[in-house]
Amino acid sequence: MAEIVMYTRMFCGFCVAAKRLLKKKGVAFQEIDASLKPDKRAEMMARSGGGRTFPQILINGQAIGGCTELYALEESGDLDRLLADDGAG
């Protein structure tokens, strides 16, 4: 199973929607709340290739973007493929 990391912030509707989709898919993910943590926000931007909006989602270390991109992957059918990949290949 894929390793998923999601950087979130408080009161973020897009964060809630992204978490809802991943929970619906039955996949575990690590949530990092960067709300009031400048060091975590800097880490998020570095790991995501400069992403500043919330959430920022990484699957097996690959930045996929935020909630809109996650739902686009779901609609195209590519999300299931990414989630099934364990990142070892």
C-alpha positions as CSV (number, residue, x, y, z in Angstrom):
1,M,0.0,0.0,0.0
2,A,1.1,3.5,-0.7
3,E,2.6,5.9,1.9
4,I,0.4,9.0,2.0
5,V,1.3,12.2,3.7
6,M,-1.1,15.2,3.9
7,Y,-0.2,18.6,5.2
8,T,-3.3,20.3,6.5
9,R,-4.3,23.4,8.4
10,M,-7.2,24.2,10.7
11,F,-10.6,25.3,9.3
12,C,-9.7,24.1,5.8
13,G,-12.6,22.8,3.8
14,F,-10.4,21.4,1.1
15,C,-8.4,19.5,3.7
16,V,-11.6,18.0,5.1
17,A,-12.7,16.9,1.6
18,A,-9.4,15.3,0.8
19,K,-9.4,13.4,4.1
20,R,-13.0,12.3,3.4
21,L,-12.0,10.8,0.0
22,L,-9.0,9.0,1.4
23,K,-11.0,7.6,4.3
24,K,-13.7,6.5,1.8
25,K,-11.0,4.7,-0.2
26,G,-10.0,2.9,3.1
27,V,-6.4,4.0,3.0
28,A,-4.3,5.2,5.9
29,F,-2.5,8.5,5.7
30,Q,-0.2,10.6,7.9
31,E,-1.7,14.0,8.6
32,I,0.7,16.8,9.5
33,D,-1.1,19.9,10.8
34,A,1.0,22.9,9.7
35,S,-1.5,25.5,11.0
36,L,0.7,27.3,13.4
37,K,4.0,25.6,12.7
38,P,6.2,27.6,10.4
39,D,8.8,24.8,10.4
40,K,6.1,22.3,9.1
41,R,4.9,24.8,6.5
42,A,8.5,25.2,5.2
43,E,8.9,21.4,5.2
44,M,5.6,21.1,3.2
45,M,6.7,23.7,0.6
46,A,10.1,21.9,0.3
47,R,8.6,18.5,-0.1
48,S,5.8,19.6,-2.4
49,G,8.0,21.5,-4.8
50,G,6.8,24.9,-3.6
51,G,3.2,24.2,-2.9
52,R,1.8,26.9,-0.6
53,T,-1.9,26.0,-0.4
54,F,-3.6,23.4,1.8
55,P,-3.7,20.6,1.7
56,Q,-0.5,19.4,0.0
57,I,-0.6,15.6,-0.6
58,L,2.3,13.3,-1.2
59,I,1.9,9.7,-2.3
60,N,5.1,7.6,-2.0
61,G,7.1,10.9,-1.8
62,Q,5.6,12.3,-5.0
63,A,3.8,15.6,-4.7
64,I,0.4,15.2,-6.3
65,G,-1.0,18.7,-5.3
66,G,-4.0,19.4,-3.3
67,C,-7.7,18.4,-3.0
68,T,-8.6,19.4,-6.6
69,E,-5.8,17.2,-8.0
70,L,-6.7,14.3,-5.7
71,Y,-10.3,14.4,-6.9
72,A,-9.0,14.6,-10.5
73,L,-6.9,11.5,-10.0
74,E,-10.0,9.8,-8.6
75,E,-12.1,10.8,-11.5
76,S,-9.5,9.6,-14.1
77,G,-9.0,6.3,-12.3
78,D,-5.3,7.0,-11.6
79,L,-5.8,7.3,-7.8
80,D,-6.4,3.6,-7.3
81,R,-3.2,2.8,-9.2
82,L,-1.2,5.2,-7.1
83,L,-2.7,3.9,-3.9
84,A,-1.9,0.3,-4.9
85,D,1.7,1.1,-5.5
86,D,3.9,0.5,-2.5
87,G,6.6,2.8,-3.9
88,A,9.2,0.1,-4.0
89,G,9.1,-0.2,-7.8
